[in-house]
Amino acid sequence: YERTGNVADLDTAIDVARQAVHATPIDHPNLPRHLSNLGIALRARYERTGNVADLDTAIDVARQAVHATPVDHPDRSGALLNLGGTLLANGELRGDQELLNEAVSVLRAASNTTAVGSPMRALVTTHLGRAAAAAGDWPLAVEVFDIAIHAVDQMVWHGADRDDSEFHLARFSGLASDAAACALNAGDPSRAIELWEHGRGVLLTRSLDLSTDLTELAERAPHLAARFAALRDRFNHLTPHGHDDPPSSLEWSKRVARREWDEVMEEIRSLPGFEGFLGRMATTDLLDAATAGPVVLLNVSRYRSDALVLTRSGVSVIRLPRVNPKEIELRLVTLKAAMTREGSPHQENRLLGDILGWLWEAIAKPVFDGIGLTGRHAPDDDLPRLWWCPSGMLSFLPLHMAGYHDTPAGDVPETVPDLVISSYTPTIRALIHARRQREAKACAPHVLAVATSYVPGTPYLPAAGPEVAELRDMFPTSVEVLVEAAATRDAVLAAIPRGTIAHFACHGVTDPVSPSSSGLVLADQRLTVLDLAGIRLDNAELVYLSACSTGTSAPTLADEAIHVATAFQVIGFRHVTAALWPVADNVARRVAHLFYKHLEYDGRPNPEHSALALHAATEALRIQKPEWRMWWMAMIHIGP
């Protein structure tokens, strides 16, 4: 049933679970498990059908399971978790404070019996946090959500199996947003930001840890810097593409490496001034991200939604009362309807207009009003920079293009691109890391241009070859070209380290089941996120991904931002240009042409102008080709 959603399967499961309970003697040690399984199945059917009788029966059965489980039995925490979760569902349904208080009490007991860092502890504390929030106990909710985030963080360690890590993270999707919302309700915006940042992009943070600059550590404790570097190399070796060891030997190597990593981290953090080395960042440190312009964290939760705006002067909390998870889902349905292009161009334009108008009224306008970014700029004035950092499913919507594009601009523009130059960042740490990376050595830029027009099983891309040819004409002395049959996975992997700029004109694929398998379609096989994971570059500056859906992840892992764009950012490319969804072949070529035209300075490309160049390119098409809105609004810039 969990796989197919077939209710008949669920009904059969409940019948069989009842038979198991009835066939088990009252003093048999397996009875508590059978009761818990029956309770879980009954609650699942309530969640599907809304039949309250199932929920009531599930509570009775879960109580019996707890009563039948000895206090010192290892299954007791699971029995308490099932009872607490069912009490929470019933309490929320009926608005019954007594049931919610009982859920808190039961889940507290479950929390006291779970091991630190275990998946069960993460589950129990997540449920306890939601029960506390439902009961209105915001301080308790914050405390236990904090524990849950830490427990999840412990499960996703350096060297852990990638699929396992993604599975765990998907189970706790939205945890950081709920924790941040509860912290705001408790009156603690600084803690809200810290929890939000620490609980999102966990795998991304792990990758950034491995590329951290060790210069300062090497000056203070060279032996620890050397041990850290050796472990970093070992973790890179432990990736699926970096070893030939048998599974048992690999697992042992991982366990040894993890123990050594924990020891090294403890020693480093014992040094004065290194107490927070690669740890949870404090709000004062996170504010470093706002040195070049505001960073807007958009937190969407069932409890409340807000924009947390980081500026040089501090943090502004701006309530977004029109934003909630259901509203976001509705806008995504509208976007999908527009992208199917089954209706008339007029209907498509209306649907897109509805989305952009709602994004303006519900999010952009309150944010801009709150931080004083409204007002018309003089024609010769440079527009200010702004970074969007959305959470959850909001990351699939074009915040950078919010506004009313079909109405003449009055004294006060009502479109985001008329007011700011937008960029995105998956996490605050990622933006800070990109800013702190050493600039490329003073040498002539080297452009790697890759194109595949036709790969069997994929639609033909006639503009991909000419797109790369234009690059060759524009920068004739600094381009390395790999096209068609020459653009193999191994050839591209070998060439990437040579480029300060990389350009890909090909198909992009997002894998909804295994996001790390998302990638670029090359001549022989896909270049995946995981393929890029072991690369570390010093001189990379810009990658332009003229490929579909390279800036979005699988919905179940939206907060992890596991996609091609962040994969390139992690390996060293400070600036990334990508697409939120599929873009027409000829439009992609036109945007790329305009982008490089504005990127060029004194006859050579200047990657530091990437955000400005993309803004100028999309602005030109916004004026010249308003009917291409679906495509030019898909392009985004990620980076400093």
C-alpha positions in Angstrom: 0.0 0.0 0.0 2.8 2.4 0.9 4.3 1.9 -2.6 1.1 1.8 -4.7 -1.5 3.6 -2.6 -4.0 0.8 -3.3 -6.6 1.0 -0.4 -7.6 -2.6 -1.0 -4.1 -3.6 0.0 -4.3 -1.6 3.1 -7.7 -3.2 4.0 -6.2 -6.6 3.6 -3.1 -5.7 5.7 -5.5 -4.6 8.5 -7.4 -7.8 8.3 -4.2 -9.9 8.4 -2.9 -7.8 11.3 -6.1 -8.4 13.2 -5.7 -12.2 12.6 -2.1 -12.0 13.9 -3.3 -10.3 17.1 -6.1 -12.8 17.7 -3.8 -15.8 17.0 -1.2 -14.6 19.5 -1.5 -15.7 23.2 -1.9 -12.8 25.6 1.4 -13.7 27.3 3.4 -14.1 24.1 6.4 -11.8 23.6 5.3 -11.0 20.0 1.9 -9.6 20.9 3.1 -6.0 21.5 4.6 -5.9 18.0 1.5 -7.3 16.4 -0.7 -4.7 18.2 1.6 -1.9 17.2 1.5 -3.0 13.6 -2.3 -3.1 13.6 -2.4 0.4 15.1 0.0 1.8 12.5 -2.2 0.3 9.7 -5.4 1.7 11.2 -3.9 5.1 11.5 -2.7 4.9 7.9 -6.3 4.1 6.8 -7.6 7.1 8.8 -5.1 9.4 7.1 -6.3 8.1 3.7 -10.1 7.9 4.3 -10.7 10.2 7.2 -12.7 7.5 9.0 -12.4 8.7 12.7 -13.5 5.2 14.0 -10.1 3.9 12.6 -8.3 6.5 14.6 -10.1 5.7 17.8 -9.4 2.0 17.4 -5.8 2.7 16.6 -5.4 4.6 19.9 -7.0 1.6 21.8 -4.7 -0.9 20.1 -1.6 1.3 20.6 -2.4 1.6 24.3 -2.6 -2.2 24.6 0.7 -2.5 22.8 2.4 -0.1 25.3 0.8 -1.9 28.3 2.0 -5.3 27.0 5.6 -4.1 26.5 8.0 -4.4 29.5 9.5 -1.1 30.6 13.0 -2.3 29.9 12.2 -3.8 26.5 14.0 -2.3 23.4 10.7 -2.2 21.6 9.0 0.1 24.1 10.2 3.3 22.6 8.6 2.2 19.2 5.3 1.3 21.0 5.3 4.7 22.7 6.1 6.5 19.4 3.2 4.8 17.7 0.8 5.7 20.6 2.1 9.3 20.8 1.7 9.8 17.0 -1.8 8.5 17.0 -2.8 10.6 20.0 -1.3 13.6 18.2 -3.4 12.9 15.1 -6.5 12.6 17.2 -5.8 15.7 19.3 -5.2 17.8 16.2 -8.4 16.4 14.5 -10.6 17.2 17.5 -8.7 20.2 18.9 -8.5 18.3 22.2 -5.9 19.8 24.5 -6.0 16.8 26.8 -5.2 14.4 24.0 -2.3 16.7 22.9 -0.9 16.9 26.4 -1.1 13.1 26.6 0.7 12.9 23.3 3.5 15.1 24.7 3.8 13.0 27.8 3.9 9.7 25.9 6.5 11.0 23.4 8.6 12.4 26.2 8.7 8.9 27.7 9.7 7.5 24.3 12.4 10.1 23.9 13.9 9.1 27.3 14.4 5.5 26.0 16.1 6.2 22.7 19.8 6.3 21.9 21.4 9.6 20.9 22.1 9.7 17.2 19.7 6.9 16.3 17.0 7.0 13.6 14.4 6.2 16.4 15.5 9.3 18.4 15.1 11.5 15.3 11.6 10.1 14.8 10.5 10.4 18.4 11.8 13.9 18.9 10.3 15.0 15.6 6.9 13.7 16.7 7.4 15.2 20.2 8.2 18.6 18.6 5.0 18.5 16.5 2.9 17.5 19.6 4.4 20.3 21.6 3.7 22.8 18.8 0.1 21.5 18.5 -0.3 22.0 22.2 1.1 25.5 21.9 4.3 24.8 24.0 6.7 26.6 21.7 9.8 26.5 23.9 9.5 22.7 24.3 8.9 22.4 20.5 12.1 24.3 19.8 14.2 22.3 22.2 13.1 18.9 20.9 13.2 20.0 17.3 16.8 21.0 18.0 17.5 17.5 19.2 15.8 16.0 16.2 17.9 18.1 13.8 21.1 17.0 15.6 20.0 13.3 15.4 19.4 13.6 11.7 22.8 15.3 11.3 24.4 12.4 13.1 22.9 9.9 10.7 24.2 11.7 7.6 28.0 11.5 8.3 31.0 11.7 6.1 31.4 8.5 4.2 27.8 7.3 4.8 26.1 5.5 1.9 24.6 8.3 -0.3 21.3 6.4 -0.9 20.9 5.8 2.8 21.6 9.5 3.6 19.0 10.7 1.0 16.5 8.2 2.4 16.9 9.5 6.0 16.8 13.1 4.9 13.6 12.6 2.9 11.9 11.2 6.0 12.5 14.4 7.8 11.7 16.8 5.0 10.4 20.1 6.4 11.9 19.6 9.9 14.1 22.6 9.8 11.3 24.9 8.6 9.0 23.7 11.4 11.8 24.2 14.0 12.4 27.7 12.7 8.7 28.6 12.8 8.4 27.4 16.4 11.5 29.4 17.4 9.9 32.5 15.9 6.7 31.8 17.8 8.9 31.5 20.9 10.3 34.9 20.2 13.8 33.8 19.2 14.6 34.8 15.6 18.4 34.2 16.0 17.8 30.6 17.0 15.3 30.3 14.2 17.9 31.2 11.6 20.5 28.9 13.2 18.1 25.9 13.2 16.9 26.6 9.7 20.5 26.7 8.4 21.7 23.7 10.4 18.8 21.5 9.4 18.9 22.1 5.6 21.4 21.2 2.9 23.0 18.6 5.2 24.7 16.8 2.4 25.8 20.1 0.8 27.3 21.1 4.1 29.2 17.8 4.3 30.7 18.4 0.9 31.7 22.0 1.8 33.3 20.7 5.0 35.7 18.6 2.8 36.7 21.7 0.7 37.3 24.0 3.6 40.4 26.2 3.6 43.0 24.8 6.0 45.4 27.8 5.9 44.7 29.1 9.3 44.6 25.7 10.9 47.9 24.7 9.3 49.5 27.8 10.8 48.2 26.9 14.3 48.4 23.1 14.3 50.0 21.7 11.1 49.8 18.1 12.3 46.0 18.4 12.7 45.7 20.1 9.3 47.6 17.2 7.8 45.4 14.6 9.5 42.3 16.5 8.3 43.5 16.6 4.8 44.4 12.9 4.8 40.9 12.0 6.1 39.4 14.3 3.4 41.2 12.3 0.8 40.1 9.1 2.3 36.4 10.1 2.3 36.8 11.0 -1.4 38.2 7.6 -2.0 35.2 6.0 -0.2 32.7 7.4 -2.8 31.1 4.7 -5.0 33.3 5.7 -8.0 36.5 5.8 -6.0 37.1 2.3 -4.7 37.4 -1.4 -5.7 37.1 -2.8 -2.2 34.5 -5.5 -1.3 31.4 -4.2 0.5 32.5 -5.6 3.9 36.0 -4.1 3.7 34.5 -0.8 2.5 32.0 -0.7 5.5 34.9 -1.3 7.9 37.0 1.4 6.3 34.1 3.8 6.7 33.6 3.1 10.4 37.4 3.5 11.0 37.4 6.8 9.1 34.4 8.1 11.0 36.0 7.3 14.3 39.2 9.1 13.3 37.2 12.1 11.9 35.4 12.5 15.3 38.7 12.4 17.1 40.3 14.9 14.8 37.3 17.3 15.0 37.4 17.1 18.8 41.1 18.0 18.9 40.7 20.8 16.4 37.8 22.3 18.4 39.8 22.1 21.6 42.2 24.8 20.1 41.5 28.4 21.2 39.6 30.1 18.4 38.6 26.9 16.7 35.7 25.9 19.0 33.1 26.2 16.2 35.2 24.7 13.5 32.8 23.2 10.9 30.1 23.3 13.5 26.7 25.0 13.7 27.1 28.6 12.6 25.9 31.4 14.9 23.7 34.1 13.6 26.5 36.7 13.9 28.6 34.6 11.6 25.8 34.0 9.2 25.3 37.7 8.8 28.6 37.7 6.8 26.5 36.5 3.9 24.8 39.9 3.6 27.9 41.9 2.9 27.0 42.6 -0.7 23.2 42.8 -0.3 20.2 41.3 1.6 19.9 37.6 1.9 16.2 36.6 2.1 15.5 33.3 3.8 11.9 32.2 3.1 10.6 29.8 5.7 7.3 28.0 5.0 5.7 25.9 7.7 2.3 24.7 8.9 2.9 26.9 12.0 3.7 30.2 10.3 5.6 31.5 7.3 8.1 34.4 7.3 10.9 36.1 5.4 14.0 36.2 7.6 16.1 39.0 5.9 19.8 39.1 6.7 21.4 42.6 6.2 24.6 44.2 7.4 22.7 45.7 10.3 21.0 42.5 11.5 17.9 40.3 11.0 14.5 41.5 10.0 11.5 39.2 10.5 8.7 39.8 8.0 5.5 37.8 8.4 4.0 36.3 5.2 0.4 35.5 6.2 -0.6 34.5 2.6 2.0 31.8 2.4 1.6 28.3 3.6 2.4 24.8 2.2 -1.1 24.3 0.6 -0.8 27.7 -1.2 2.6 26.7 -2.5 1.2 23.4 -3.8 -1.6 25.3 -5.6 0.9 27.5 -7.4 3.0 24.5 -8.4 -0.1 22.9 -9.9 -0.7 26.1 -11.9 2.9 26.2 -13.0 2.6 22.5 -14.2 -0.5 23.4 -16.1 1.2 26.2 -17.9 4.3 24.1 -18.7 2.2 21.4 -20.4 1.3 24.0 -23.0 -1.9 22.2 -23.8 -4.0 25.4 -23.8 -3.7 28.5 -25.9 -0.8 31.0 -25.5 -3.2 33.4 -23.9 -4.2 30.8 -21.3 -0.5 30.0 -20.6 0.3 33.7 -20.2 -2.6 34.1 -17.8 -1.5 31.1 -15.7 2.0 32.5 -15.5 0.7 35.9 -14.7 -1.3 34.5 -11.8 1.8 32.8 -10.4 4.0 35.9 -10.7 1.3 38.2 -9.3 0.8 36.0 -6.3 4.6 35.8 -5.7 4.7 39.5 -5.7 1.8 40.2 -3.4 2.4 37.3 -1.0 6.3 37.4 -0.8 8.3 40.0 -2.8 6.3 43.1 -2.0 6.2 42.5 1.8 9.9 41.8 1.7 10.8 44.8 -0.3 8.5 47.1 1.7 10.0 45.7 4.9 13.6 46.4 4.0 13.1 49.6 2.0 13.8 48.4 -1.5 10.8 49.8 -3.2 11.0 52.8 -5.5 12.1 53.6 -9.0 15.8 53.8 -9.8 17.4 56.3 -12.1 18.2 54.8 -15.5 21.9 55.1 -15.0 21.8 53.7 -11.4 23.1 50.2 -10.7 20.4 48.0 -9.3 21.1 46.6 -5.8 21.8 42.8 -5.4 19.6 40.4 -3.5 19.9 36.7 -2.7 16.9 34.4 -2.4 17.1 31.3 -0.2 13.7 29.6 -0.3 12.7 26.5 1.6 10.8 23.4 0.5 8.6 23.5 -2.5 8.9 27.2 -2.8 12.3 26.6 -4.4 10.5 25.5 -7.6 8.9 28.9 -8.1 10.5 31.9 -10.0 10.8 34.4 -7.1 13.3 36.4 -9.2 10.6 37.2 -11.7 7.7 38.0 -9.3 5.5 40.9 -10.3 3.1 42.3 -12.9 4.9 42.1 -16.2 1.9 42.9 -18.3 1.2 46.3 -16.9 3.2 49.5 -17.5 5.7 50.3 -14.8 4.4 53.3 -12.8 6.3 55.5 -10.3 6.9 52.4 -8.2 7.8 49.2 -10.2 5.9 46.1 -9.3 8.3 43.5 -10.7 11.4 42.1 -8.9 13.8 42.5 -11.9 13.0 46.2 -12.1 14.1 46.6 -8.4 17.0 44.2 -7.8 19.4 41.8 -9.5 18.5 38.5 -8.0 20.7 35.5 -7.2 19.9 32.3 -5.4 21.8 30.3 -2.8 20.9 26.9 -1.5 22.1 27.7 2.0 23.8 30.6 3.8 26.9 28.6 4.3 27.2 27.9 0.6 27.1 31.6 -0.2 29.7 32.4 2.5 31.9 29.6 1.2 31.7 30.9 -2.4 32.6 34.4 -1.2 35.6 33.1 0.7 37.0 31.0 -2.0 40.3 32.2 -3.4 40.0 34.0 -6.6 41.4 32.3 -9.7 45.1 32.9 -10.3 45.9 35.7 -12.6 45.9 33.8 -15.9 44.0 33.9 -19.1 40.6 32.4 -18.9 40.1 28.9 -20.3 36.6 28.0 -21.5 35.4 24.4 -21.8 32.5 24.2 -24.2 30.5 21.0 -24.3 27.6 20.2 -26.6 25.5 17.1 -27.6 22.9 17.8 -30.2 21.6 14.3 -30.5 21.9 11.3 -28.1 19.8 8.2 -28.9 16.5 8.2 -26.9 16.5 12.0 -26.4 15.0 14.9 -28.5 17.3 16.5 -31.1 18.8 19.9 -30.0 19.7 21.7 -33.2 20.8 24.9 -31.5 23.4 23.2 -29.1 26.2 23.0 -31.7 25.8 26.6 -33.0 25.6 27.8 -29.3 29.1 26.4 -28.7 30.3 27.7 -32.1 29.4 31.2 -31.0 31.4 30.7 -27.9 34.4 29.7 -30.0 34.0 32.7 -32.2 33.7 35.0 -29.2 36.7 33.7 -27.3 38.8 32.0 -30.1 42.1 31.8 -28.1 40.8 30.3 -24.9 38.1 27.7 -25.8 38.4 23.9 -25.6 35.5 22.3 -27.5 34.0 18.8 -26.9 31.0 18.2 -29.1 28.9 15.2 -30.2 30.8 11.9 -30.0 33.8 13.5 -28.4 31.7 14.7 -25.5 31.9 11.5 -23.4 31.6 11.3 -19.7 35.3 10.5 -19.1 36.5 13.1 -21.6 34.4 15.8 -19.9 35.5 14.7 -16.4 39.1 15.0 -17.5 38.6 18.4 -19.1 36.6 20.1 -16.3 39.7 20.8 -14.1 41.3 22.7 -17.0 38.5 25.3 -17.4 38.0 28.5 -15.4 34.6 28.6 -17.3 32.6 25.6 -18.4 29.6 25.7 -20.7 27.2 22.8 -21.3 24.6 22.8 -24.1 22.8 19.5 -23.8 19.9 17.8 -22.1 19.6 17.9 -18.3 17.8 15.1 -16.3 16.4 15.3 -12.8 16.0 11.9 -11.1 13.1 12.1 -8.7 13.9 8.9 -6.9 17.7 9.3 -6.6 18.6 13.0 -7.0 22.4 12.2 -6.9 21.8 10.4 -10.3 20.5 13.6 -11.9 22.9 15.0 -14.4 23.8 16.1 -18.0 23.2 13.8 -21.0 26.6 13.3 -22.8 27.5 11.3 -25.8 27.9 7.9 -24.1 26.2 8.3 -20.7 25.0 10.8 -18.1 27.4 13.0 -16.1 25.8 12.8 -12.7 25.9 14.7 -9.5 27.7 11.8 -7.9 30.3 11.7 -10.7 31.2 15.3 -9.8 31.4 14.7 -6.0 35.1 13.7 -5.8 36.4 16.7 -7.8 38.1 19.7 -6.1 39.0 22.7 -8.2 41.1 25.8 -7.3 40.6 28.0 -10.4 37.0 27.4 -11.4 34.9 30.5 -11.7 31.7 30.0 -13.8 29.7 27.1 -15.2 26.8 27.9 -17.6 24.3 25.1 -17.7 22.3 25.5 -20.9 20.4 22.4 -20.0 16.9 21.7 -18.7 16.0 21.6 -15.0 19.5 21.8 -13.7 18.6 24.1 -10.8 15.9 21.9 -9.2 16.0 18.8 -7.0 13.6 16.0 -6.3 10.5 17.3 -4.4 11.1 14.9 -1.5 14.6 16.5 -1.0 13.9 20.1 -1.9 15.7 21.4 1.1 18.8 19.4 0.2 19.2 21.1 -3.2 20.7 18.0 -4.7 21.0 19.0 -8.4 23.5 19.6 -11.1 23.9 23.3 -10.3 24.9 22.8 -6.7 27.1 19.9 -7.6 29.2 22.3 -9.8 29.2 24.9 -7.0 30.5 22.4 -4.5 33.5 21.3 -6.6 34.7 24.9 -6.9 32.7 26.9 -9.5 31.7 30.1 -7.7 29.1 31.2 -10.2 26.5 28.9 -11.7 23.8 29.7 -14.3 21.0 27.1 -14.5 17.4 26.5 -15.4 14.5 25.8 -13.1 12.6 23.8 -15.7 12.8 22.8 -19.4 13.8 25.6 -21.8 13.2 25.6 -25.6 16.4 24.9 -27.6 16.4 28.1 -29.6 15.6 30.2 -26.6 18.4 28.7 -24.6 20.9 29.6 -27.4 19.5 33.2 -27.4 19.9 33.6 -23.7 23.4 32.2 -23.7 24.4 34.6 -26.5 23.1 37.6 -24.7 24.7 36.4 -21.4 28.2 36.2 -22.8 27.8 39.4 -24.7 27.2 41.2 -21.3 29.8 39.0 -19.5 32.6 40.1 -21.9 34.9 42.9 -20.7 38.0 44.1 -22.6 37.7 41.2 -24.9 37.6 38.5 -22.2 34.8 37.1 -20.0 34.6 38.4 -16.4 32.8 35.8 -14.3 32.3 38.3 -11.5 29.7 39.9 -13.7 27.7 36.7 -14.0 24.6 37.8 -12.1 24.5 41.2 -13.9 25.0 39.4 -17.3 22.1 37.0 -16.8 19.9 39.9 -15.5 20.7 41.9 -18.6 20.1 38.9 -20.9 16.7 38.1 -19.5 15.8 41.8 -19.4 16.5 42.1 -23.1 14.3 39.1 -23.9 11.6 40.3 -21.5 11.4 43.4 -23.8 12.0 41.8 -27.2 10.2 38.5 -26.7 7.6 38.7 -24.0 5.9 35.6 -25.5 9.0 33.6 -24.4 8.2 34.3 -20.8 8.0 30.6 -19.9 11.6 30.1 -20.9 13.6 33.2 -20.1 12.1 33.4 -16.6 13.5 29.8 -16.0 17.1 31.0 -15.9 18.7 31.7 -12.5 22.1 32.6 -11.1 23.5 30.8 -8.1 26.5 32.2 -6.3 28.1 35.4 -4.9 
